[in-house]
Amino acid sequence: EFQSEPIAAVTLVQGTLIALARAVFDPKSNSSPISVVPDTKNALRLLDDYLALKLCGEDQRHKLRVARTMLDNAAGSKIVTTVSPEDAVVCVESALSIVSIVAELSGIDPRAITGAT
């Protein structure tokens, strides 16, 4: 039972990343050929493209590096039979950070993505 909580947290993060990618995806300005975000892998690619688009330029390079690190950390824990509680915490906290970053860049209310009230 204890082990199922970290796995549930990672699953929730993956769903959040997919929802976030769908919320900001604009096929006109996005370099990715994907028109629908069907899974986590595509969502990560779309979010990375979005971050690169919004945080372009020499003066934004550090912010882009931090945002990509948060995205990598959020995506880093793959669903397997075991996810350590520490990995789940890093995954969840990184996902919260990437939601905040993308919300700030896009003007989207993060509660609309996370379902928080």
GROMACS elastic network, one bead per residue, 0.5 to 0.9 nm:
[ bonds ]
;  ai    aj funct       b0    kb
    1     4     6  0.52955   500
    1     5     6  0.71411   500
    2     5     6  0.57533   500
    2     6     6  0.77970   500
    3     6     6  0.60045   500
    3     7     6  0.68749   500
    3     8     6  0.89428   500
    3    81     6  0.86785   500
    3    82     6  0.68010   500
    3    83     6  0.71821   500
    3    84     6  0.75980   500
    3    85     6  0.79117   500
    4     7     6  0.51640   500
    4     8     6  0.60158   500
    4     9     6  0.86172   500
    4    81     6  0.89037   500
    4    82     6  0.83030   500
    4    83     6  0.84885   500
    5     8     6  0.50270   500
    5     9     6  0.61921   500
    5    10     6  0.87367   500
    5    83     6  0.89844   500
    5    85     6  0.81177   500
    5    88     6  0.86999   500
    6    10     6  0.62742   500
    6    11     6  0.86056   500
    6    82     6  0.82389   500
    6    83     6  0.58395   500
    6    84     6  0.65505   500
    6    85     6  0.54955   500
    6    86     6  0.85423   500
    6    87     6  0.78990   500
    6    88     6  0.51670   500
    6    89     6  0.80152   500
    7    10     6  0.51533   500
    7    11     6  0.61590   500
    7    12     6  0.86082   500
    7    78     6  0.88719   500
    7    79     6  0.64428   500
    7    80     6  0.77555   500
    7    81     6  0.79635   500
    7    82     6  0.72088   500
    7    83     6  0.58696   500
    7    84     6  0.84368   500
    7    85     6  0.87828   500
    7    88     6  0.73740   500
    8    11     6  0.50187   500
    8    12     6  0.61462   500
    8    13     6  0.86467   500
    8    79     6  0.89791   500
    8    88     6  0.89291   500
    9    12     6  0.50816   500
    9    13     6  0.62639   500
    9    14     6  0.87560   500
    9    88     6  0.63129   500
    9    89     6  0.83491   500
    9    91     6  0.81730   500
    9    92     6  0.69075   500
   10    13     6  0.50163   500
   10    14     6  0.62923   500
   10    15     6  0.87516   500
   10    74     6  0.83440   500
   10    75     6  0.85541   500
   10    77     6  0.67297   500
   10    78     6  0.74392   500
   10    79     6  0.68648   500
   10    83     6  0.82330   500
   10    87     6  0.87812   500
   10    88     6  0.60461   500
   10    89     6  0.89393   500
   10    91     6  0.66478   500
   10    92     6  0.70791   500
   11    14     6  0.51613   500
   11    15     6  0.64043   500
   11    16     6  0.87013   500
   11    78     6  0.86911   500
   11    79     6  0.70692   500
   12    15     6  0.51442   500
   12    16     6  0.61964   500
   12    17     6  0.87279   500
   12    92     6  0.85921   500
   13    17     6  0.61729   500
   13    18     6  0.86372   500
   13    74     6  0.71183   500
   13    75     6  0.80801   500
   13    91     6  0.72481   500
   13    92     6  0.62911   500
   13    95     6  0.63838   500
   13    96     6  0.87851   500
   14    17     6  0.51581   500
   14    18     6  0.63277   500
   14    19     6  0.87170   500
   14    39     6  0.85949   500
   14    40     6  0.60965   500
   14    43     6  0.88998   500
   14    74     6  0.80853   500
   14    75     6  0.72497   500
   14    95     6  0.88090   500
   15    18     6  0.51489   500
   15    19     6  0.62458   500
   15    20     6  0.85921   500
   15    39     6  0.87283   500
   15    40     6  0.76725   500
   16    19     6  0.50561   500
   16    20     6  0.60237   500
   16    21     6  0.85661   500
   16    95     6  0.78795   500
   16    99     6  0.84039   500
   16   113     6  0.69786   500
   16   114     6  0.64084   500
   17    21     6  0.61154   500
   17    22     6  0.85722   500
   17    40     6  0.70557   500
   17    43     6  0.64210   500
   17    44     6  0.72565   500
   17    47     6  0.81869   500
   17    71     6  0.88956   500
   17    74     6  0.84065   500
   17    75     6  0.84578   500
   17    95     6  0.74522   500
   17    98     6  0.86962   500
   17    99     6  0.80326   500
   18    21     6  0.51749   500
   18    22     6  0.62295   500
   18    23     6  0.86242   500
   18    37     6  0.67966   500
   18    38     6  0.78330   500
   18    39     6  0.67644   500
   18    40     6  0.59700   500
   18    41     6  0.89606   500
   18    42     6  0.82566   500
   18    43     6  0.51633   500
   18    44     6  0.78606   500
   19    22     6  0.51030   500
   19    23     6  0.61257   500
   19    24     6  0.88806   500
   19    37     6  0.87158   500
   19    43     6  0.83114   500
   19   113     6  0.62467   500
   19   114     6  0.82118   500
   20    23     6  0.50595   500
   20    24     6  0.64946   500
   20    25     6  0.84977   500
   20    43     6  0.80166   500
   20    47     6  0.78555   500
   20    99     6  0.71052   500
   20   102     6  0.80050   500
   20   103     6  0.87812   500
   20   110     6  0.88707   500
   20   113     6  0.60950   500
   20   114     6  0.84414   500
   21    24     6  0.54680   500
   21    25     6  0.57530   500
   21    37     6  0.72050   500
   21    42     6  0.86556   500
   21    43     6  0.53122   500
   21    44     6  0.75463   500
   21    45     6  0.88610   500
   21    46     6  0.61311   500
   21    47     6  0.55817   500
   21    50     6  0.84760   500
   22    25     6  0.53023   500
   22    26     6  0.86586   500
   22    36     6  0.78107   500
   22    37     6  0.64024   500
   22    43     6  0.76731   500
   22    46     6  0.86560   500
   23    26     6  0.87039   500
   23   108     6  0.81178   500
   23   113     6  0.75597   500
   24    46     6  0.87598   500
   24    47     6  0.80683   500
   24    50     6  0.75525   500
   24   102     6  0.82060   500
   24   106     6  0.70691   500
   24   108     6  0.83709   500
   25    28     6  0.89488   500
   25    29     6  0.84646   500
   25    30     6  0.70324   500
   25    35     6  0.85176   500
   25    36     6  0.88222   500
   25    37     6  0.87110   500
   25    46     6  0.69839   500
   25    47     6  0.80355   500
   25    50     6  0.75097   500
   26    29     6  0.56794   500
   26    30     6  0.57898   500
   26    35     6  0.87429   500
   26    50     6  0.88687   500
   27    30     6  0.51823   500
   27    31     6  0.77451   500
   27    32     6  0.77811   500
   27    33     6  0.79467   500
   27    34     6  0.79580   500
   27    35     6  0.64883   500
   28    31     6  0.82577   500
   29    50     6  0.87829   500
   29    53     6  0.83124   500
   30    33     6  0.79546   500
   30    34     6  0.89840   500
   30    46     6  0.76686   500
   30    49     6  0.66556   500
   30    50     6  0.68241   500
   30    53     6  0.78230   500
   31    34     6  0.87925   500
   31    46     6  0.85254   500
   31    49     6  0.67761   500
   31    50     6  0.87252   500
   31    53     6  0.88801   500
   32    35     6  0.81015   500
   32    45     6  0.76428   500
   32    46     6  0.65868   500
   32    49     6  0.71128   500
   34    37     6  0.70501   500
   34    42     6  0.75544   500
   34    46     6  0.80880   500
   36    42     6  0.85076   500
   37    40     6  0.78702   500
   37    41     6  0.87304   500
   37    42     6  0.57903   500
   37    43     6  0.57380   500
   37    46     6  0.80814   500
   38    41     6  0.85323   500
   38    42     6  0.68637   500
   38    43     6  0.76594   500
   39    42     6  0.56518   500
   39    43     6  0.62712   500
   39    44     6  0.88287   500
   40    44     6  0.61106   500
   40    45     6  0.86548   500
   40    75     6  0.81889   500
   41    44     6  0.53015   500
   41    45     6  0.64770   500
   41    46     6  0.87862   500
   41    75     6  0.87988   500
   42    45     6  0.50848   500
   42    46     6  0.61211   500
   42    47     6  0.85341   500
   43    46     6  0.50714   500
   43    47     6  0.60254   500
   43    48     6  0.84677   500
   44    47     6  0.50980   500
   44    48     6  0.60401   500
   44    49     6  0.85301   500
   44    71     6  0.74756   500
   44    72     6  0.84659   500
   44    75     6  0.75817   500
   45    48     6  0.51116   500
   45    49     6  0.61699   500
   45    50     6  0.85819   500
   46    49     6  0.50484   500
   46    50     6  0.60979   500
   46    51     6  0.86247   500
   47    51     6  0.61183   500
   47    52     6  0.85308   500
   47    71     6  0.81320   500
   47   102     6  0.85179   500
   48    51     6  0.51418   500
   48    52     6  0.61649   500
   48    53     6  0.85920   500
   48    67     6  0.87080   500
   48    68     6  0.68454   500
   48    71     6  0.77870   500
   49    52     6  0.50990   500
   49    53     6  0.61448   500
   49    54     6  0.86781   500
   50    53     6  0.50857   500
   50    54     6  0.61823   500
   50    55     6  0.83991   500
   50   102     6  0.85250   500
   51    54     6  0.51698   500
   51    55     6  0.56907   500
   51    56     6  0.80759   500
   51    64     6  0.66463   500
   51    67     6  0.73735   500
   51    68     6  0.77510   500
   51   101     6  0.89935   500
   51   102     6  0.75854   500
   51   105     6  0.85119   500
   52    55     6  0.52423   500
   52    56     6  0.56628   500
   52    64     6  0.67639   500
   52    68     6  0.89764   500
   53    56     6  0.57119   500
   54    60     6  0.88723   500
   54    64     6  0.87230   500
   54   105     6  0.69417   500
   54   106     6  0.86471   500
   55    59     6  0.86158   500
   55    60     6  0.52652   500
   55    61     6  0.70129   500
   55    63     6  0.69939   500
   55    64     6  0.56691   500
   55   105     6  0.86940   500
   56    59     6  0.79659   500
   56    60     6  0.58501   500
   56    61     6  0.69117   500
   56    64     6  0.77023   500
   57    60     6  0.54264   500
   57    61     6  0.64396   500
   58    61     6  0.53158   500
   58    62     6  0.83931   500
   59    62     6  0.74679   500
   59    63     6  0.84577   500
   60    63     6  0.53336   500
   60    64     6  0.61831   500
   60    65     6  0.87097   500
   61    64     6  0.51027   500
   61    65     6  0.61926   500
   61    66     6  0.87315   500
   62    65     6  0.50701   500
   62    66     6  0.62790   500
   62    67     6  0.86130   500
   63    66     6  0.51442   500
   63    67     6  0.60806   500
   63    68     6  0.85246   500
   64    67     6  0.50471   500
   64    68     6  0.60170   500
   64    69     6  0.84753   500
   65    68     6  0.51784   500
   65    69     6  0.61612   500
   65    70     6  0.87302   500
   66    69     6  0.50544   500
   66    70     6  0.63010   500
   66    71     6  0.86563   500
   67    70     6  0.51309   500
   67    71     6  0.62109   500
   67    72     6  0.86207   500
   67    97     6  0.81254   500
   67    98     6  0.64771   500
   67   101     6  0.71839   500
   67   102     6  0.88298   500
   68    72     6  0.60253   500
   68    73     6  0.84735   500
   68    98     6  0.85153   500
   69    72     6  0.50288   500
   69    73     6  0.60851   500
   69    74     6  0.85262   500
   69    94     6  0.84092   500
   70    73     6  0.50462   500
   70    74     6  0.60667   500
   70    75     6  0.85375   500
   70    91     6  0.86240   500
   70    93     6  0.85640   500
   70    95     6  0.69256   500
   70    96     6  0.89138   500
   70    97     6  0.66494   500
   70    98     6  0.59748   500
   71    74     6  0.50837   500
   71    75     6  0.61460   500
   71    76     6  0.83076   500
   71    94     6  0.67491   500
   71    95     6  0.69024   500
   71    97     6  0.85054   500
   71    98     6  0.61426   500
   72    75     6  0.51104   500
   72    76     6  0.56393   500
   72    91     6  0.89042   500
   72    94     6  0.83240   500
   73    77     6  0.74880   500
   73    90     6  0.66612   500
   73    91     6  0.56855   500
   73    92     6  0.87876   500
   73    93     6  0.87687   500
   73    94     6  0.58289   500
   73    95     6  0.77900   500
   74    77     6  0.70534   500
   74    88     6  0.89496   500
   74    90     6  0.70962   500
   74    92     6  0.64789   500
   74    93     6  0.76113   500
   74    96     6  0.85835   500
   74    97     6  0.89649   500
   74    98     6  0.80275   500
   75    78     6  0.70222   500
   75    91     6  0.68650   500
   75    94     6  0.87171   500
   75    95     6  0.81909   500
   76    87     6  0.84178   500
   76    90     6  0.89212   500
   76    91     6  0.69506   500
   77    80     6  0.84721   500
   77    83     6  0.72071   500
   77    87     6  0.64810   500
   77    88     6  0.71382   500
   77    90     6  0.86850   500
   77    91     6  0.64742   500
   78    83     6  0.80227   500
   79    82     6  0.76949   500
   79    83     6  0.72476   500
   80    83     6  0.67011   500
   83    86     6  0.82240   500
   83    87     6  0.63815   500
   83    88     6  0.66429   500
   84    87     6  0.51725   500
   84    88     6  0.63004   500
   84    89     6  0.87283   500
   85    88     6  0.50173   500
   85    89     6  0.62254   500
   85    90     6  0.87630   500
   86    89     6  0.51445   500
   86    90     6  0.63654   500
   86    91     6  0.85990   500
   87    90     6  0.51953   500
   87    91     6  0.60793   500
   87    92     6  0.86240   500
   88    92     6  0.60692   500
   88    93     6  0.84935   500
   89    92     6  0.51865   500
   89    93     6  0.59677   500
   89    94     6  0.82988   500
   90    93     6  0.52965   500
   90    94     6  0.59091   500
   90    95     6  0.84053   500
   91    94     6  0.52903   500
   91    95     6  0.61192   500
   91    96     6  0.87337   500
   92    95     6  0.50368   500
   92    96     6  0.62449   500
   92    97     6  0.86725   500
   93    96     6  0.51044   500
   93    97     6  0.63132   500
   93    98     6  0.87591   500
   94    98     6  0.61922   500
   94    99     6  0.85747   500
   95    98     6  0.50747   500
   95    99     6  0.60675   500
   95   100     6  0.85231   500
   96    99     6  0.51632   500
   96   100     6  0.62241   500
   96   101     6  0.86756   500
   97   100     6  0.51023   500
   97   101     6  0.61532   500
   97   102     6  0.86210   500
   98   102     6  0.60159   500
   98   103     6  0.82774   500
   99   102     6  0.52756   500
   99   103     6  0.58777   500
   99   104     6  0.84802   500
   99   110     6  0.65030   500
   99   113     6  0.80520   500
   99   114     6  0.82770   500
  100   103     6  0.50615   500
  100   104     6  0.60986   500
  100   105     6  0.86259   500
  100   110     6  0.66404   500
  101   104     6  0.52279   500
  101   105     6  0.62710   500
  101   106     6  0.86282   500
  102   105     6  0.50320   500
  102   106     6  0.59220   500
  102   107     6  0.81007   500
  102   108     6  0.79221   500
  102   110     6  0.85075   500
  103   106     6  0.51992   500
  103   107     6  0.54491   500
  103   109     6  0.61409   500
  103   110     6  0.56292   500
  103   113     6  0.89373   500
  104   107     6  0.54053   500
  104   108     6  0.71185   500
  104   109     6  0.83523   500
  104   110     6  0.86103   500
  105   108     6  0.81140   500
  106   109     6  0.87863   500
  107   110     6  0.87954   500
  108   111     6  0.85200   500
  108   112     6  0.74220   500
  108   113     6  0.82356   500
  109   112     6  0.55328   500
  109   113     6  0.73421   500
  110   113     6  0.52458   500
  110   114     6  0.61861   500
  110   115     6  0.81441   500
  110   116     6  0.80387   500
  111   114     6  0.50981   500
  111   115     6  0.52219   500
  111   117     6  0.62407   500
  112   115     6  0.55859   500
  112   116     6  0.73230   500
  112   117     6  0.86020   500
  113   116     6  0.80255   500
  114   117     6  0.89028   500
